[in-house]
Amino acid sequence: MPTLLIREASGEEDMRHVRALCRDYRALLADRTADRPDILKTYYDSESYEALLQRLPQMHTAPDGAIFLAFLDAQPVACGMHHRIGPETCEIKRVFASEAARGHGAGRGIIEAVMERARTDGYREIKLDTMIRLTEAIGLYRKLGFEPCAPFYDLDPAFEGLVEFYGRPL
């Protein structure tokens, strides 16, 4: 039976793993939205996405956030992070489990680790947005108690119906 370990990311080697997983996440989105290249161009333009990946440690730093990695038999297979969007509200971001991780609880474990850390840091609510084409993620979020909620940022009208918002109390 494979061994799953989930821990907070620390150091440059961990960040290399996180960035690689985030690039895989972008590739999955590109595949799932091939008929809508405007989505990738707007939200995940290659150049700006790479710049964002370099800023992740600053964007998700304590006490306002954290980044988690999951390892399956010592191989990095999943990541997720959160950051503050309000006084008692945080947003979970870039949750991704590689194909090798699926079915081993890595995605669930990442989300639960993020929620536990957010609770410990004093957040009372956690929110997220996701594309409707990420049906596996939506199913997992719902199993973990996330419910549809109002948008928490201004969504480009061109993408209405493609992005859903969820939240839950911590």
Disulfide bonds with the S-S distance in Angstrom:
none
